[in-house]
Amino acid sequence: MLNVIHQDEDGLHGTHTTWTAFQEYLGEFVYGGIDGSVTTFAVVAGAAGAELSSAVVIILGFANLFADGFSMSIGSYLSTKSERDNYYKHRKVEYWEVDNMPEVEREEIREIYRAKGFEGELLEQVVAKITEDRDRWVDIMMKEELEMIEEQKSPFTMGLVTFISFIVVGFIPLLIYVYEYFSTNSVDNEFAIACFLTSLAFIGIGLLKAVVTQTNRFKGVLETLILGASAAFFAYWVGDFLEKLIN
């Protein structure tokens, strides 16, 4: 009985750990998915406006999907890595100042906690406690003076999650065109079906966006739908205009 309980607790703990890890990168998944679905749907809408064939839509869609997805993931990776590198650069400077200008740095700690309401003997005790440990001293200076917190997320994982969400969600507007191309049966109103499928994707991403930003779910869905519809409208109009202009 005890073994069963122990196993159940391990299972729950493992599930909790997995969910916690997913939540940490949920923001990257959401924004990668939004960008992927919107940009790919814009390509589909533009191609539909120009009355291009399914084969051309697939080519343009996948070219956009992988090129933009890779570009966005690289941008996410470099942005996170730059923030981390910048943090460590300033942390290194703080260590140097603590080692070479201890009295100046000690006075800065005193000023920080004086501003928080500490004074007299209590203030001196706080300053002494903080400055007795070099690492603690630097940590406080990073947070209180520079207002910098170390980025805990992996830059590689950030880029990977962004790429995966971009590809997975961005593929949805192309689903019906891929099916129609490889199917022996013809499909009518591919663009209308693509609009419906993409709307479902927008709703799902909008709900996740509301979870990430902790805002109203209806508002999150509506904002995402409006964003996608606006991109699709302009892309369709441009495609239709160019098709008529060229022909």
C-alpha positions in Angstrom: 0.0 0.0 0.0 2.8 2.4 0.9 4.6 1.5 -2.4 1.4 2.3 -4.3 1.1 5.7 -2.6 4.7 6.4 -3.2 4.4 5.6 -6.9 1.3 7.8 -7.2 3.0 10.7 -5.6 6.0 10.2 -8.0 3.6 10.2 -10.9 1.8 13.3 -9.7 5.1 15.0 -9.1 6.3 14.1 -12.6 3.1 15.4 -14.2 3.4 18.6 -12.2 7.0 19.1 -13.3 6.1 18.5 -16.9 3.2 21.0 -16.7 5.4 23.6 -14.9 8.1 23.3 -17.6 5.4 23.7 -20.3 4.1 26.8 -18.5 7.5 28.4 -18.4 7.6 28.3 -22.2 3.9 28.8 -22.9 4.5 32.5 -23.8 7.0 31.5 -26.6 4.6 28.8 -27.8 1.7 31.3 -28.0 3.5 34.1 -29.8 5.2 31.7 -32.2 1.8 30.1 -33.0 0.2 33.5 -33.5 2.9 34.6 -35.9 2.9 31.3 -37.7 -0.8 31.2 -38.2 -1.2 34.8 -39.2 1.7 35.0 -41.7 0.9 31.7 -43.3 -2.8 32.5 -43.5 -1.8 35.9 -45.1 0.1 34.0 -47.8 -2.9 31.7 -48.4 -5.3 34.7 -48.6 -3.0 36.5 -51.0 -2.7 33.4 -53.2 -6.5 32.9 -53.1 -7.0 36.5 -54.1 -4.7 36.0 -57.0 -6.6 32.7 -57.9 -3.4 30.6 -57.8 -3.5 26.9 -57.9 -3.2 24.6 -54.8 0.3 23.6 -55.9 1.5 27.3 -55.8 -0.3 27.9 -52.5 1.5 24.9 -51.0 4.9 26.1 -52.3 4.5 29.6 -51.1 3.0 28.5 -47.8 5.7 26.1 -46.9 8.5 28.4 -48.1 7.1 31.1 -45.8 6.4 28.6 -43.0 10.0 27.3 -42.7 11.8 30.5 -43.6 9.9 32.7 -41.2 9.8 30.0 -38.6 13.5 29.5 -38.6 14.1 33.3 -38.7 11.8 33.9 -35.7 13.4 31.0 -33.7 16.8 32.4 -34.3 15.6 35.9 -33.2 14.2 34.4 -30.0 17.4 32.5 -29.3 19.7 35.5 -29.9 17.4 37.8 -27.9 17.4 35.5 -24.9 21.1 34.9 -25.2 21.9 38.6 -25.4 19.9 39.3 -22.3 21.8 36.6 -20.4 25.2 37.8 -21.7 24.3 41.3 -20.7 23.4 40.2 -17.2 26.7 38.4 -16.7 28.6 41.3 -18.1 27.1 43.6 -15.5 27.5 41.0 -12.8 31.2 40.7 -13.6 31.5 44.5 -13.2 29.8 44.3 -9.8 32.2 41.7 -8.6 35.1 43.9 -9.6 33.6 46.9 -7.8 33.0 44.8 -4.6 36.6 43.6 -4.7 38.2 46.9 -5.5 35.8 49.6 -4.2 34.2 47.9 -1.2 33.5 51.1 0.8 31.8 52.7 -2.1 29.7 49.6 -2.7 28.9 49.3 1.0 27.6 52.8 1.0 25.4 52.0 -1.9 23.9 49.1 0.0 23.4 51.5 2.9 21.6 54.0 0.7 19.4 51.3 -0.9 18.1 50.1 2.5 17.9 53.5 4.0 15.5 54.3 1.2 13.4 51.2 2.2 13.0 52.7 5.7 15.9 51.0 7.6 17.9 53.3 9.9 20.2 53.4 12.9 21.6 50.1 14.3 19.2 48.0 12.3 20.4 49.5 9.1 24.0 48.8 10.0 23.1 45.2 10.9 21.5 44.7 7.5 24.5 46.2 5.7 26.9 44.1 7.6 24.9 40.9 7.0 24.7 41.5 3.2 28.3 42.5 2.7 29.7 39.6 4.7 29.0 37.3 1.7 30.5 38.4 -1.6 27.9 36.5 -3.7 25.0 37.8 -1.7 26.4 41.3 -1.9 26.6 41.1 -5.7 23.1 39.6 -6.0 21.6 42.5 -4.0 23.4 45.0 -6.2 22.2 43.4 -9.4 18.6 43.3 -8.2 18.3 46.6 -6.2 20.8 48.9 -8.0 20.7 47.7 -11.6 17.2 46.1 -11.4 18.4 43.1 -13.4 17.3 39.5 -12.9 19.0 36.5 -14.5 17.1 34.9 -17.3 16.5 31.3 -16.3 15.1 30.0 -19.6 17.4 28.2 -22.0 18.0 30.3 -25.2 18.0 27.1 -27.2 14.7 25.9 -25.8 13.2 29.3 -26.3 14.2 29.2 -30.0 13.1 25.5 -30.4 9.6 26.1 -28.8 9.1 29.2 -31.0 10.0 27.2 -34.2 7.8 24.2 -33.3 4.8 26.3 -32.5 5.3 28.4 -35.6 5.4 25.3 -37.8 2.6 23.3 -36.1 0.1 26.2 -35.9 1.2 27.8 -39.1 0.6 24.6 -41.0 -3.2 24.7 -40.2 -4.1 27.2 -43.0 -2.4 24.9 -45.5 -4.1 21.7 -44.4 -6.9 21.7 -46.9 -4.6 22.6 -49.8 -2.3 19.7 -49.0 -5.3 17.4 -48.7 -6.7 18.6 -52.0 -3.4 18.3 -53.8 -2.8 14.7 -52.7 -6.4 13.5 -52.8 -8.1 12.0 -55.8 -11.3 13.9 -54.9 -11.6 17.5 -55.7 -12.4 20.0 -52.9 -14.6 23.0 -53.5 -14.1 26.3 -51.6 -10.6 25.5 -50.3 -10.1 29.1 -49.1 -13.4 29.1 -47.1 -12.3 25.8 -45.4 -8.9 27.3 -44.7 -10.6 30.3 -43.2 -12.6 28.1 -40.9 -9.7 25.9 -39.8 -7.5 29.0 -39.2 -10.3 30.6 -37.2 -10.3 27.5 -34.9 -6.5 27.9 -34.6 -6.9 31.6 -33.7 -9.4 30.7 -31.1 -7.1 28.1 -29.5 -4.1 30.5 -29.6 -6.3 33.3 -28.3 -7.3 31.2 -25.3 -3.7 30.3 -24.6 -2.7 34.0 -24.9 -5.3 34.9 -22.3 -3.7 32.3 -20.0 -0.3 33.7 -20.5 -1.3 37.4 -20.1 -4.0 36.6 -17.5 -6.6 38.6 -19.3 -10.2 38.0 -20.3 -10.4 34.9 -22.5 -13.1 36.5 -24.8 -10.8 39.5 -25.3 -7.8 37.3 -26.0 -9.8 35.3 -28.7 -11.3 38.4 -30.2 -7.9 40.2 -30.5 -6.3 37.2 -32.2 -9.2 36.8 -34.6 -9.1 40.5 -35.5 -5.4 40.4 -36.1 -5.6 37.3 -38.3 -8.6 38.7 -40.2 -6.9 42.0 -40.9 -3.8 40.3 -42.2 -5.9 38.1 -44.4 -8.0 40.9 -45.7 -5.0 43.0 -46.8 -3.2 40.0 -48.3 -6.3 38.9 -50.2 -6.9 42.4 -51.5 -3.3 42.8 -52.6 -3.4 39.4 -54.4 -6.6 40.2 -56.1 -5.4 43.6 -57.2 -2.1 42.3 -58.6 -3.8 39.5 -60.4 -6.1 41.9 -62.2 -3.3 44.4 -62.8 -1.0 41.8 -64.4 -3.7 40.1 -66.4 
